[in-house]
Amino acid sequence: MTDDFSRDEARRAGLPQGPLVLVVDDDPAIREWVLEGLSMSGFRAAEAADGHAALKQAAALNPDVILMDLQLPDIDGWEVMRQLKRDPRTARVRVIAMTGFSMDGAARQRARECGCDAFVAKPCLPETIALEIRLVLQSDALPPIDSSELPE
């Protein structure tokens, strides 16, 4: 894991230097698989196993993107996204929802209202995750967020 390294330190150590992605999933096997795929795709990566750890890591690390499982054991991903978007330190971090459940139109709309920028379905190929991250990072600047409009 490279979250303790600056990009210069990572380059000198031969580690990935790309954007920092925080992977949030309660399944250690999924986290490890995603982290390995991100590293192979040139991303730096950090991890969190639950919602509380995700909020703490996001505030401390200021990641470029958060890959968020929606079904977490303590605070679900929906609430984590709401809290991230209400916190000025993390309000502009891009969030990609990662779920094994079908995301119909209503669920996608709910996720967008909570602050989700994109979606990936589990299981998926590491290349799919890397592509989605790149697309989110390349999209236009985020509009200002009015946290009073976030759903409760």
N, C-alpha and C positions, 0 to 999 in steps of 0.2 A: 504494500500500500504506500502511496506516495504523498499523502496529504500533509506530511510534515516537511516536505521539501519545497523550496522555491523552484521556479522554472530553471533558473541557472544551476542550482544544485542538482536538479533532476537531470539536466543535460550532461553535466560533468559525471554523474553517476551512471549515465546510460539508461536512465528511466524515462518514461513518457513525459512530454512537456506540454501537451495540448490542454484544452479546457478541462476544468475540474468538474467532475460529475459525482454527486452524492447519491449513492445507491441505497434505497430504503426498502428493506424486505425482511420479514421475520424468518424466512427460510434460509439457513446458512448455505445450503447447497446452491440455491438460486443466486444469492449474493456472490458467492465465490465464482460461479460460472459467468455472471454478468461482469464482475470486476476483471476477470481474465480476458473476456472479450473486449472490454473497453481499453485495457492496457495494450492488447494486440492492435487495436485501432488507433493508438496514439493519444488516448485520453489519460489524464490523471484521474484517480478515483479514490473516494473515501466511502465508508459504509456506516449504516445505522440499522439496528435490528428492530427498532420500534419507534413509535411516534415521538416519545419524549427525547430519545437520542437524536432523532432527525431534527427536531427543533433546535437542540443544543448545537449539533454539528453545523447546521445551516447558518446559525448566527456566528459561530466561531470561524468557519472556513470561507464563508461567502462564495459558495460554489457557482459555477456558470449555469449548471443545470442540475435539477434534482429528478431522479428516476424513482417514482413513488408507487409502491404497492398500495392499493386502496384498502386491503383487508389486513390490518395490523392488530396485534393483541391488546394494546392499551388504548391509544388514541387512534382511531381509524384514519386512513389517508385523506378522507374528505375533510376532517377537522384539522389535520395537520396543514393541509393547503390553506384553509381559512386563516389559521393562526399565522402562517408564513406571510400571507398577503396583508395582514393587519400590522405586522411588525415592520417598521421603516428599514430595519437592517436587512430584511429578506424579501420585502414586498416586490422587488423587481427580478428576483431569481426565477428563471424559467422552470416550469414543472411539467414533466411528462408522466402521465398516469400509466402504471403497469398493472394489468389485472388479468386474471384467468377467467373472469366473467364476461359475458357478452355486454358490449356497450351500445345499447340502442340509442336512438335519437334523444330520448328524455334523459338517459344517464349521461350522455355526452354533454348535453346542455347543462345539466346539474354540475358536472365536473368543470366546465368552462366558467360557470358562475362562481365556483369555489377557487378559481385561479389556475386551472389546468390549461396548458398550452397545446398539448398533443397527447396521443394515446398509443400504447403498444399492447398487444394481446400476448399473454403467456400461454403456452411456450412460443418462442419466436427465435429466429436466428440472430446471433450477435451482430451480423451485418445490418439487420433491420433496425436494431436499437441504435447502432452507430449512425445510420442514415437519418433516423428520426431526430437524433440529437443535433446533427449537422444542419438539418432543415430548420429546427427551432432556433438555433444560434444565428442562422443566416436571415431569418425573417426580420421584417421591419422592427424598429424600436418599439418597445412596449408603450402603450398609451399610459397617461397618468392613472393611478389607481385611487379610487375613492372608496376607502375601506368601509364607509358607512353603508355602501350599497351591497356589501357581501352578504349572502344568506346566512342566517343563524344556524 
